[in-house]
Amino acid sequence: MQLVVARIGRAHGIKGEVTVEVRTDEPELRLGPGAVLATEPAGVGPLTIETGRVHSGRLLLRFAGVTDRTGAEALRNTLLIAEVDPDELPEDPEEFYDHQLMDLDVVLADGTEIGRITEITHLPSQDLFIVERPDGSEVMIPFVEEIVTEIDLEEQRAVIDPPPGLIDASEAVVASSRDEEAEGGDEEDGGSADGAGAGSKA
């Protein structure tokens, strides 16, 4: 099975290095020297990683046969794709590969159906589930343990405990009005956006 593990960014320097936007939690495994990666568009690859290093918080890669800035710039926006065994699982039981999470049913703790995971977006601060609702609309759900309380692969479902307004915008309005009326009341803590313990891998 093929998974996108990175997107090539701009050239760095004059010797063929490129910055990459990492889309995997295992860059040392997927993006190490010697790795051969398919590409999108396909005609650009396959690409073999020759060297890799971190510079100012960004991963820099050099590919075999790419020796100057012109060649590096030609690769910009190319997606890097790794071949992954579909039966392979992350070492951490609290982490999941994207393909394990796709198409899971999203439900509340009481079983109320919210929708189905159709896409997973990897942001620097957290991962997001893009969930398609029964009416065709979409809602974005942060994949953090405060909100996604359970991933049940056997039942093919993700159980969530969303804060007011995440699923139904009208709830946010009601909650806001209630907060304004409550004088001296404690403000509700919405939780950290980068909560640990849950995450997805590519």
C-alpha positions in Angstrom: 0.0 0.0 0.0 1.3 3.5 -0.9 1.2 6.4 1.6 2.3 10.0 1.1 5.1 10.7 3.5 6.3 14.1 2.5 6.0 17.0 0.0 9.1 18.6 -1.5 9.4 22.4 -0.8 11.9 24.9 -2.1 15.5 24.4 -3.0 18.1 25.0 -0.2 21.5 26.2 -1.3 23.2 25.4 -4.6 24.1 21.7 -4.2 20.7 20.1 -4.8 19.2 20.0 -1.3 15.5 20.6 -0.9 13.3 21.3 2.1 10.5 18.9 2.7 7.1 19.1 4.5 7.1 15.9 6.5 3.8 13.9 6.6 4.9 11.0 8.6 5.7 10.5 12.3 8.5 8.2 11.3 10.8 10.3 9.1 13.9 8.4 10.2 12.3 5.2 8.8 10.5 6.6 5.7 12.9 9.3 4.7 16.3 7.9 5.6 19.3 7.7 3.2 18.8 4.9 0.7 15.0 5.0 0.7 13.5 4.8 -2.7 10.2 6.7 -3.0 7.6 6.9 -5.7 6.3 10.3 -6.6 3.3 12.3 -7.6 3.5 13.3 -10.4 4.8 9.8 -11.2 7.1 11.0 -14.0 9.4 12.8 -11.6 10.4 9.6 -9.8 11.3 7.2 -8.4 13.7 9.2 -6.2 16.4 7.8 -4.0 17.4 9.7 -0.9 21.1 10.3 -0.8 21.5 12.4 2.3 19.2 14.0 4.9 19.8 16.5 7.7 17.9 18.9 9.9 18.6 22.6 9.5 16.7 25.3 11.5 14.0 22.8 12.4 13.4 21.7 8.8 14.4 18.4 7.2 16.6 18.8 4.2 17.0 16.0 1.7 19.3 15.4 -1.3 18.3 12.9 -4.0 20.6 10.8 -6.2 21.2 12.5 -9.5 20.1 16.0 -8.3 23.3 18.0 -7.9 22.3 21.7 -8.3 19.7 24.3 -7.4 18.0 24.0 -10.8 17.4 20.3 -10.4 16.1 20.8 -6.8 13.7 23.6 -7.9 12.3 21.3 -10.5 11.1 18.9 -7.8 9.2 21.5 -5.9 5.6 20.4 -4.7 6.3 16.8 -5.7 4.7 14.3 -3.3 6.9 11.5 -1.9 5.2 8.2 -1.6 6.4 5.1 0.4 5.3 1.5 0.0 4.0 0.3 3.4 2.8 -3.2 4.3 -0.9 -2.8 5.0 -0.6 -5.2 8.0 2.2 -3.1 9.6 1.3 -1.3 12.8 3.0 1.5 14.7 5.0 0.5 17.8 3.0 2.8 20.0 -0.6 1.4 20.6 -1.9 5.0 20.9 -0.8 5.9 17.4 -2.3 4.8 14.1 -1.5 4.9 10.4 -3.8 7.0 8.2 -5.1 4.0 6.4 -6.3 2.5 9.7 -8.4 5.6 10.4 -9.9 6.3 7.0 -13.6 5.5 6.7 -14.1 4.9 10.4 -17.5 5.9 11.7 -17.4 8.8 14.1 -19.9 8.6 17.0 -20.6 10.2 20.3 -20.3 8.2 23.5 -24.0 7.5 23.4 -23.8 6.1 19.9 -25.1 9.1 18.1 -23.7 9.1 14.5 -21.7 12.1 13.5 -20.3 10.9 10.2 -17.4 9.1 8.5 -13.7 10.0 8.3 -12.9 10.8 4.7 -9.5 12.6 5.1 -6.8 13.2 7.6 -4.9 16.5 7.5 -1.5 16.7 9.2 -0.8 20.2 10.7 2.4 21.2 12.6 0.4 21.4 15.8 -2.0 18.5 15.5 -3.8 16.2 13.1 -7.4 16.8 12.0 -10.1 14.4 10.9 -12.2 15.6 8.0 -15.5 14.0 8.7 -18.3 13.8 6.2 -21.8 14.1 7.8 -24.9 12.2 6.6 -26.1 15.4 5.0 -22.9 15.8 2.9 -21.4 18.6 5.0 -18.0 18.3 6.5 -16.7 19.0 10.0 -13.1 19.1 11.2 -12.3 17.3 14.4 -8.8 17.7 16.1 -7.3 14.3 16.8 -6.4 14.9 20.4 -7.2 12.7 23.4 -9.4 15.3 25.0 -11.8 15.0 22.0 -11.2 11.6 20.4 -11.7 9.4 23.4 -11.5 6.0 21.7 -10.4 4.4 18.5 -12.0 1.0 18.1 -10.6 -0.7 15.0 -12.6 -3.9 15.5 -15.8 -1.9 15.5 -14.5 0.5 12.9 -15.4 3.6 14.9 -14.0 6.6 16.6 -15.7 7.8 19.7 -15.6 11.6 20.3 -16.5 13.9 23.2 -16.7 17.3 21.3 -16.7 20.6 23.1 -19.7 22.9 22.5 -19.8 24.3 19.0 -17.4 21.8 17.4 -20.1 19.7 15.8 -23.1 22.1 16.0 -22.3 25.8 15.5 -25.6 26.7 17.3 -24.3 25.2 20.5 -21.3 27.6 20.5 -23.7 30.5 20.3 -25.8 29.2 23.2 -22.7 28.5 25.3 -21.3 32.0 24.6 -24.6 33.6 25.7 -24.6 31.5 28.8 -21.1 32.5 29.6 -21.9 36.2 29.2 -24.8 35.9 31.6 -22.9 34.0 34.3 -21.1 36.7 36.3 -17.9 35.6 38.0 -18.4 32.0 36.7 -15.4 29.9 35.8 -14.6 29.9 32.1 -14.8 26.6 30.4 -11.4 25.2 29.4 -11.5 24.1 25.8 -8.5 21.8 26.2 -5.0 21.9 24.7 -4.8 21.7 20.9 -1.7 19.6 21.1 -2.8 17.0 23.6 -0.5 14.0 23.8 -1.4 10.4 23.6 -3.2 10.3 20.3 -1.8 10.7 16.8 -1.8 9.4 13.3 1.1 8.3 11.1 1.5 8.2 7.4 
